[in-house]
Structure formats: C-alpha cells, structure tokens
Amino acid sequence: MAGKAKKIQTDNDVKKKAVKLVVAHLKKKIPNEYFPGEESLKLWISDMEELLKAEEFNLSEYFDMRSELNSVIEGGLEGDMKFRIRDSWYSFGKALNKKLRLD
C-alpha cells in the first residue's frame, strides 16, 4: 500500500500560509455596516484570495499586493478603520519575511 509522498515545505509555503492568516484576520476586522473605502478594500481582498489560490508563489506579486493594500488604506479609509487595516498591512509585511523553521 503506497502512501502519498509528503510534501516538503519551503520558505514560500510558510510565507503563503502566513499571508492567508493575515487575510483571514483582516476579513474579520471589516464591520457589517458601510464605511468609506469599503468597496476598494473588499476588491483588494477578492484579488488577494485569487492570488492565494495560485499554485506557484511569486514573491514580487505579493509585494505588489501589499503596496496596493497601502494605497487602499491611504486613499480611501478613514479614522479607526485606517488604523485597524494598517495593522494588517504591517502583519502582511512580517508574513513575507517568514522563514521555514528547521528544528
């Protein structure tokens, strides 16, 4: 009975998983009521989820998405939402610096 070979994780796998967690947390921060910039933020999330579905991992695409998120934050969000989402932008950057732990 031959089992499926276990996939060896890479730094990119770790980065992608960390980014998925950041996006999940970001989605939880979105209130149910309308806020200025809502459409732009939801469109960015949709685009980010499409990128995460891709099998290959191109780090420059993720950096581009982080830059786009910054544009959404600075260009359309106000007050409390701006600061809440800016925390996610910061976490996104940390996720892209993750490395595989070799214990």
C-alpha positions as CSV (number, residue, x, y, z in Angstrom):
1,M,0.0,0.0,0.0
2,A,1.9,3.0,-1.3
3,G,1.1,6.2,0.5
4,K,1.2,9.7,-0.9
5,A,4.6,11.3,-0.6
6,K,4.7,14.0,2.0
7,K,5.3,17.4,0.5
8,I,8.4,19.1,1.8
9,Q,7.6,22.6,3.0
10,T,9.6,25.6,1.7
11,D,10.1,29.2,2.8
12,N,7.5,30.2,0.2
13,D,5.0,27.7,1.6
14,V,5.4,29.2,5.1
15,K,5.1,32.8,3.6
16,K,1.9,31.8,1.8
17,K,0.3,30.3,4.8
18,A,1.2,33.3,6.9
19,V,-0.3,35.6,4.3
20,K,-3.5,33.5,4.3
21,L,-3.8,34.0,8.1
22,V,-3.3,37.8,7.7
23,V,-6.1,38.0,5.1
24,A,-8.4,35.9,7.3
25,H,-7.8,38.3,10.3
26,L,-8.2,41.3,8.0
27,K,-11.6,40.0,6.9
28,K,-12.7,39.7,10.5
29,K,-11.9,43.4,11.0
30,I,-14.4,44.5,8.4
31,P,-17.6,45.8,10.0
32,N,-21.1,44.8,8.8
33,E,-22.1,48.4,8.2
34,Y,-20.9,50.6,5.4
35,F,-17.6,52.6,5.8
36,P,-15.7,54.8,3.4
37,G,-13.4,52.7,1.2
38,E,-15.3,49.5,1.8
39,E,-15.6,48.7,-2.0
40,S,-11.8,49.1,-2.5
41,L,-10.9,47.0,0.5
42,K,-13.3,44.2,-0.5
43,L,-12.0,44.2,-4.1
44,W,-8.4,44.0,-2.8
45,I,-9.4,41.0,-0.6
46,S,-11.0,39.3,-3.6
47,D,-7.9,39.9,-5.7
48,M,-5.7,38.6,-2.8
49,E,-7.7,35.5,-2.4
50,E,-7.4,34.8,-6.2
51,L,-3.6,35.2,-5.9
52,L,-3.5,32.8,-2.9
53,K,-5.3,30.1,-5.0
54,A,-2.4,30.0,-7.5
55,E,-0.1,27.0,-7.1
56,E,3.1,28.9,-7.8
57,F,4.4,31.6,-5.4
58,N,5.8,34.7,-6.9
59,L,7.1,36.9,-4.1
60,S,7.0,40.1,-6.2
61,E,3.3,39.7,-6.8
62,Y,2.8,39.6,-3.0
63,F,4.9,42.7,-2.6
64,D,2.7,44.4,-5.3
65,M,-0.4,43.4,-3.4
66,R,1.0,44.8,-0.2
67,S,1.7,48.1,-2.0
68,E,-1.9,48.0,-3.3
69,L,-3.3,47.5,0.2
70,N,-1.3,50.5,1.3
71,S,-2.9,52.5,-1.5
72,V,-6.4,51.4,-0.4
73,I,-5.6,52.3,3.2
74,E,-4.2,55.7,2.5
75,G,-6.5,56.6,-0.4
76,G,-9.9,55.6,1.0
77,L,-10.1,54.6,4.6
78,E,-10.7,56.9,7.4
79,G,-10.4,57.1,11.2
80,D,-10.4,53.8,13.1
81,M,-10.7,51.6,10.0
82,K,-7.5,53.2,8.6
83,F,-5.6,52.2,11.8
84,R,-7.1,48.7,12.1
85,I,-6.3,47.8,8.5
86,R,-2.8,49.4,8.7
87,D,-2.1,46.8,11.4
88,S,-2.9,44.1,8.8
89,W,-0.6,45.8,6.3
90,Y,2.2,45.6,8.8
91,S,1.4,42.0,9.6
92,F,1.4,41.2,5.8
93,G,5.0,42.5,5.6
94,K,6.0,40.4,8.5
95,A,4.4,37.3,6.9
96,L,6.5,37.9,3.7
97,N,9.7,37.7,5.9
98,K,8.8,34.3,7.4
99,K,11.3,31.5,7.0
100,L,10.9,27.8,7.5
101,R,12.0,26.8,11.0
102,L,14.4,23.9,11.0
103,D,14.1,22.4,14.5
